[in-house]
Amino acid sequence: MAKEEVKNEEEEKPEKKKSSNLLLIIIIVVLILIILIGAVVAVLLMSGDEEKVQTQPQPQVNEKVIQTRKNSTSTVMDNSRQLSSIGILYPLDTFTVNLKSDSDRRYLKVTMSLELDNKELSAELDAKTPVIRDRIIRILTSKTLEEISSRKGKEKITQQIMETLNSMISDGKIKGVYFTEFVIQ
């Protein structure tokens, strides 16, 4: 009987060693998983703010860009124009362009209408549509996401488009630019 008790104690020791080794391995694996999950969460939290600003597609926005009037000394923004005072609108086709960027590939989809000061200008714009589209595309592709996502950026684009197009036309002038679609993605 003494021999049997010794054998039982010897058999229990390897089982205890195996179970303690197995328990140790499980604890190590769980700790490694917790560390990996923590690292992933930390990386997501640290880079999450930038990605939300840059990669979150913006909904389509129908917005009227502030019209500008040139005085002899400066440009004055006018937010309170009545709809009845807005002149003839000349709709342009949708522009889809890549934005200037070093890392991400961003694009801008924009539809706009030009406010004309007379009907004769419409015929001139019809004849020069390819040139007008080219100039607007060049302006839009030279902008970065940061430059166009703010209200001031949109106003600056509006002003730049008006100045560029007004320098090209002879039958009148463009009084305003209205964005009817402005999507950054």
Short mmCIF file of the C-alpha atoms (twelve columns), coordinates in Angstrom:
data_MODEL
# 
_entry.id   MODEL 
# 
loop_
_atom_site.group_PDB 
_atom_site.id 
_atom_site.type_symbol 
_atom_site.label_atom_id 
_atom_site.label_alt_id 
_atom_site.label_comp_id 
_atom_site.label_asym_id 
_atom_site.label_seq_id 
_atom_site.Cartn_x 
_atom_site.Cartn_y 
_atom_site.Cartn_z 
_atom_site.pdbx_PDB_model_num 
ATOM 1   C CA . MET A 1   0.000   0.000   0.000   1 
ATOM 2   C CA . ALA A 2   2.824   2.336   0.717   1 
ATOM 3   C CA . LYS A 3   4.078   1.860   -2.818  1 
ATOM 4   C CA . GLU A 4   0.666   2.759   -4.241  1 
ATOM 5   C CA . GLU A 5   0.472   5.970   -2.196  1 
ATOM 6   C CA . VAL A 6   3.937   6.985   -3.399  1 
ATOM 7   C CA . LYS A 7   2.908   6.313   -7.022  1 
ATOM 8   C CA . ASN A 8   -0.293  8.393   -6.601  1 
ATOM 9   C CA . GLU A 9   1.684   11.335  -5.181  1 
ATOM 10  C CA . GLU A 10  4.200   11.103  -8.044  1 
ATOM 11  C CA . GLU A 11  1.403   11.055  -10.640 1 
ATOM 12  C CA . GLU A 12  -0.247  14.111  -9.046  1 
ATOM 13  C CA . LYS A 13  2.989   16.191  -9.173  1 
ATOM 14  C CA . PRO A 14  3.364   16.046  -13.025 1 
ATOM 15  C CA . GLU A 15  -0.343  16.856  -13.393 1 
ATOM 16  C CA . LYS A 16  0.109   19.822  -11.052 1 
ATOM 17  C CA . LYS A 17  3.158   20.940  -13.070 1 
ATOM 18  C CA . LYS A 18  1.270   20.530  -16.362 1 
ATOM 19  C CA . SER A 19  -1.771  22.407  -15.092 1 
ATOM 20  C CA . SER A 20  0.362   25.189  -13.582 1 
ATOM 21  C CA . ASN A 21  2.344   25.469  -16.864 1 
ATOM 22  C CA . LEU A 22  -0.908  25.597  -18.833 1 
ATOM 23  C CA . LEU A 23  -2.297  28.249  -16.472 1 
ATOM 24  C CA . LEU A 24  0.908   30.288  -16.846 1 
ATOM 25  C CA . ILE A 25  0.715   30.091  -20.651 1 
ATOM 26  C CA . ILE A 26  -2.935  31.217  -20.620 1 
ATOM 27  C CA . ILE A 27  -2.093  34.183  -18.358 1 
ATOM 28  C CA . ILE A 28  0.789   35.221  -20.640 1 
ATOM 29  C CA . VAL A 29  -1.400  34.990  -23.762 1 
ATOM 30  C CA . VAL A 30  -4.155  37.063  -22.114 1 
ATOM 31  C CA . LEU A 31  -1.637  39.725  -21.031 1 
ATOM 32  C CA . ILE A 32  -0.177  39.927  -24.546 1 
ATOM 33  C CA . LEU A 33  -3.685  40.327  -25.993 1 
ATOM 34  C CA . ILE A 34  -4.491  43.087  -23.506 1 
ATOM 35  C CA . ILE A 35  -1.273  44.923  -24.409 1 
ATOM 36  C CA . LEU A 36  -1.978  44.606  -28.143 1 
ATOM 37  C CA . ILE A 37  -5.553  45.837  -27.757 1 
ATOM 38  C CA . GLY A 38  -4.337  48.744  -25.642 1 
ATOM 39  C CA . ALA A 39  -1.769  49.680  -28.288 1 
ATOM 40  C CA . VAL A 40  -4.364  49.570  -31.074 1 
ATOM 41  C CA . VAL A 41  -6.786  51.712  -29.051 1 
ATOM 42  C CA . ALA A 42  -4.023  54.220  -28.256 1 
ATOM 43  C CA . VAL A 43  -3.058  54.531  -31.940 1 
ATOM 44  C CA . LEU A 44  -6.694  54.997  -32.959 1 
ATOM 45  C CA . LEU A 45  -7.299  57.626  -30.299 1 
ATOM 46  C CA . MET A 46  -4.180  59.596  -31.168 1 
ATOM 47  C CA . SER A 47  -4.825  59.639  -34.912 1 
ATOM 48  C CA . GLY A 48  -8.613  59.709  -34.703 1 
ATOM 49  C CA . ASP A 49  -9.005  63.503  -34.580 1 
ATOM 50  C CA . GLU A 50  -7.045  64.125  -37.772 1 
ATOM 51  C CA . GLU A 51  -8.818  61.396  -39.694 1 
ATOM 52  C CA . LYS A 52  -12.254 62.601  -38.642 1 
ATOM 53  C CA . VAL A 53  -11.466 66.031  -40.039 1 
ATOM 54  C CA . GLN A 54  -9.877  64.786  -43.244 1 
ATOM 55  C CA . THR A 55  -11.611 61.534  -44.204 1 
ATOM 56  C CA . GLN A 56  -15.154 62.098  -43.085 1 
ATOM 57  C CA . PRO A 57  -17.100 62.790  -46.268 1 
ATOM 58  C CA . GLN A 58  -19.010 65.994  -46.033 1 
ATOM 59  C CA . PRO A 59  -22.657 65.989  -47.001 1 
ATOM 60  C CA . GLN A 60  -23.770 67.822  -50.061 1 
ATOM 61  C CA . VAL A 61  -24.317 71.405  -49.150 1 
ATOM 62  C CA . ASN A 62  -26.465 73.876  -51.016 1 
ATOM 63  C CA . GLU A 63  -24.968 77.149  -50.021 1 
ATOM 64  C CA . LYS A 64  -24.830 80.634  -51.417 1 
ATOM 65  C CA . VAL A 65  -21.340 82.015  -51.379 1 
ATOM 66  C CA . ILE A 66  -21.119 85.569  -50.203 1 
ATOM 67  C CA . GLN A 67  -21.278 87.955  -53.108 1 
ATOM 68  C CA . THR A 68  -18.652 90.574  -53.564 1 
ATOM 69  C CA . ARG A 69  -18.893 94.107  -54.849 1 
ATOM 70  C CA . LYS A 70  -15.838 96.018  -55.863 1 
ATOM 71  C CA . ASN A 71  -15.491 99.537  -54.615 1 
ATOM 72  C CA . SER A 72  -12.769 101.758 -55.942 1 
ATOM 73  C CA . THR A 73  -10.677 101.179 -52.819 1 
ATOM 74  C CA . SER A 74  -11.625 97.740  -51.474 1 
ATOM 75  C CA . THR A 75  -13.806 94.675  -51.785 1 
ATOM 76  C CA . VAL A 76  -16.878 94.630  -49.565 1 
ATOM 77  C CA . MET A 77  -18.757 91.438  -48.614 1 
ATOM 78  C CA . ASP A 78  -22.545 91.725  -48.788 1 
ATOM 79  C CA . ASN A 79  -24.591 89.063  -46.960 1 
ATOM 80  C CA . SER A 80  -27.963 90.770  -47.221 1 
ATOM 81  C CA . ARG A 81  -28.717 90.847  -50.942 1 
ATOM 82  C CA . GLN A 82  -32.349 90.338  -51.842 1 
ATOM 83  C CA . LEU A 83  -33.167 87.527  -54.264 1 
ATOM 84  C CA . SER A 84  -34.852 90.064  -56.529 1 
ATOM 85  C CA . SER A 85  -31.579 92.000  -56.866 1 
ATOM 86  C CA . ILE A 86  -29.633 88.989  -58.135 1 
ATOM 87  C CA . GLY A 87  -29.026 89.168  -61.862 1 
ATOM 88  C CA . ILE A 88  -29.078 86.529  -64.573 1 
ATOM 89  C CA . LEU A 89  -27.605 83.194  -63.475 1 
ATOM 90  C CA . TYR A 90  -25.452 81.155  -65.828 1 
ATOM 91  C CA . PRO A 91  -25.219 77.520  -64.625 1 
ATOM 92  C CA . LEU A 92  -21.999 75.598  -65.188 1 
ATOM 93  C CA . ASP A 93  -21.624 71.843  -65.357 1 
ATOM 94  C CA . THR A 94  -20.309 69.938  -62.344 1 
ATOM 95  C CA . PHE A 95  -16.560 70.045  -61.724 1 
ATOM 96  C CA . THR A 96  -14.863 67.007  -60.175 1 
ATOM 97  C CA . VAL A 97  -11.202 67.699  -59.457 1 
ATOM 98  C CA . ASN A 98  -8.376  66.310  -57.347 1 
ATOM 99  C CA . LEU A 99  -7.245  68.612  -54.580 1 
ATOM 100 C CA . LYS A 100 -3.613  69.495  -54.057 1 
ATOM 101 C CA . SER A 101 -2.276  67.109  -51.387 1 
ATOM 102 C CA . ASP A 102 0.974   65.488  -50.347 1 
ATOM 103 C CA . SER A 103 -0.374  62.372  -48.681 1 
ATOM 104 C CA . ASP A 104 -4.065  61.675  -49.204 1 
ATOM 105 C CA . ARG A 105 -5.997  61.579  -52.424 1 
ATOM 106 C CA . ARG A 106 -8.862  64.022  -51.990 1 
ATOM 107 C CA . TYR A 107 -11.300 65.278  -54.514 1 
ATOM 108 C CA . LEU A 108 -13.768 68.091  -54.773 1 
ATOM 109 C CA . LYS A 109 -17.091 67.912  -56.561 1 
ATOM 110 C CA . VAL A 110 -18.587 71.339  -57.110 1 
ATOM 111 C CA . THR A 111 -21.435 72.767  -59.137 1 
ATOM 112 C CA . MET A 112 -21.753 76.496  -59.502 1 
ATOM 113 C CA . SER A 113 -23.629 79.261  -61.255 1 
ATOM 114 C CA . LEU A 114 -22.262 82.616  -62.312 1 
ATOM 115 C CA . GLU A 115 -24.237 85.828  -61.827 1 
ATOM 116 C CA . LEU A 116 -24.050 87.974  -64.959 1 
ATOM 117 C CA . ASP A 117 -24.675 91.672  -65.241 1 
ATOM 118 C CA . ASN A 118 -26.324 91.415  -68.711 1 
ATOM 119 C CA . LYS A 119 -27.796 88.907  -71.174 1 
ATOM 120 C CA . GLU A 120 -25.148 89.523  -73.840 1 
ATOM 121 C CA . LEU A 121 -22.493 88.007  -71.571 1 
ATOM 122 C CA . SER A 122 -24.306 84.671  -71.702 1 
ATOM 123 C CA . ALA A 123 -23.560 84.319  -75.441 1 
ATOM 124 C CA . GLU A 124 -19.874 85.094  -74.866 1 
ATOM 125 C CA . LEU A 125 -19.675 82.527  -72.054 1 
ATOM 126 C CA . ASP A 126 -21.324 79.908  -74.287 1 
ATOM 127 C CA . ALA A 127 -18.644 80.475  -76.908 1 
ATOM 128 C CA . LYS A 128 -15.802 80.312  -74.349 1 
ATOM 129 C CA . THR A 129 -17.072 77.432  -72.175 1 
ATOM 130 C CA . PRO A 130 -13.970 75.205  -72.590 1 
ATOM 131 C CA . VAL A 131 -11.648 78.062  -71.623 1 
ATOM 132 C CA . ILE A 132 -13.810 79.008  -68.642 1 
ATOM 133 C CA . ARG A 133 -13.906 75.395  -67.417 1 
ATOM 134 C CA . ASP A 134 -10.131 75.148  -67.814 1 
ATOM 135 C CA . ARG A 135 -9.506  78.281  -65.729 1 
ATOM 136 C CA . ILE A 136 -11.883 77.152  -62.983 1 
ATOM 137 C CA . ILE A 137 -10.318 73.664  -62.911 1 
ATOM 138 C CA . ARG A 138 -6.851  75.205  -62.584 1 
ATOM 139 C CA . ILE A 139 -8.015  77.348  -59.671 1 
ATOM 140 C CA . LEU A 140 -9.722  74.461  -57.878 1 
ATOM 141 C CA . THR A 141 -6.856  71.974  -58.313 1 
ATOM 142 C CA . SER A 142 -4.373  74.462  -56.871 1 
ATOM 143 C CA . LYS A 143 -6.202  74.402  -53.513 1 
ATOM 144 C CA . THR A 144 -5.666  72.119  -50.531 1 
ATOM 145 C CA . LEU A 145 -8.339  70.677  -48.270 1 
ATOM 146 C CA . GLU A 146 -7.499  73.186  -45.570 1 
ATOM 147 C CA . GLU A 147 -7.805  76.120  -47.972 1 
ATOM 148 C CA . ILE A 148 -11.290 75.266  -49.208 1 
ATOM 149 C CA . SER A 149 -12.983 73.786  -46.165 1 
ATOM 150 C CA . SER A 150 -13.442 77.079  -44.337 1 
ATOM 151 C CA . ARG A 151 -15.872 79.872  -45.137 1 
ATOM 152 C CA . LYS A 152 -13.011 82.273  -45.859 1 
ATOM 153 C CA . GLY A 153 -11.515 79.707  -48.204 1 
ATOM 154 C CA . LYS A 154 -14.730 79.494  -50.201 1 
ATOM 155 C CA . GLU A 155 -14.924 83.282  -50.350 1 
ATOM 156 C CA . LYS A 156 -11.340 83.410  -51.600 1 
ATOM 157 C CA . ILE A 157 -12.106 80.850  -54.316 1 
ATOM 158 C CA . THR A 158 -15.172 82.861  -55.326 1 
ATOM 159 C CA . GLN A 159 -13.126 86.043  -55.577 1 
ATOM 160 C CA . GLN A 160 -10.365 84.329  -57.528 1 
ATOM 161 C CA . ILE A 161 -12.821 82.808  -60.021 1 
ATOM 162 C CA . MET A 162 -14.555 86.165  -60.526 1 
ATOM 163 C CA . GLU A 163 -11.271 88.031  -61.058 1 
ATOM 164 C CA . THR A 164 -9.934  85.422  -63.474 1 
ATOM 165 C CA . LEU A 165 -13.086 85.224  -65.565 1 
ATOM 166 C CA . ASN A 166 -13.710 88.982  -65.567 1 
ATOM 167 C CA . SER A 167 -10.211 89.552  -66.953 1 
ATOM 168 C CA . MET A 168 -11.069 87.257  -69.897 1 
ATOM 169 C CA . ILE A 169 -14.497 88.544  -70.941 1 
ATOM 170 C CA . SER A 170 -15.403 91.689  -72.839 1 
ATOM 171 C CA . ASP A 171 -19.239 91.881  -73.036 1 
ATOM 172 C CA . GLY A 172 -19.880 92.549  -69.351 1 
ATOM 173 C CA . LYS A 173 -18.783 91.203  -66.014 1 
ATOM 174 C CA . ILE A 174 -19.488 88.427  -63.564 1 
ATOM 175 C CA . LYS A 175 -21.009 89.849  -60.403 1 
ATOM 176 C CA . GLY A 176 -21.027 86.695  -58.300 1 
ATOM 177 C CA . VAL A 177 -20.386 82.968  -57.996 1 
ATOM 178 C CA . TYR A 178 -22.917 80.675  -56.310 1 
ATOM 179 C CA . PHE A 179 -22.063 77.136  -55.274 1 
ATOM 180 C CA . THR A 180 -25.050 74.812  -55.568 1 
ATOM 181 C CA . GLU A 181 -23.045 71.696  -54.702 1 
ATOM 182 C CA . PHE A 182 -19.770 71.522  -52.754 1 
ATOM 183 C CA . VAL A 183 -18.602 68.039  -51.728 1 
ATOM 184 C CA . ILE A 184 -15.133 67.232  -50.435 1 
ATOM 185 C CA . GLN A 185 -14.136 63.603  -50.159 1 
# 
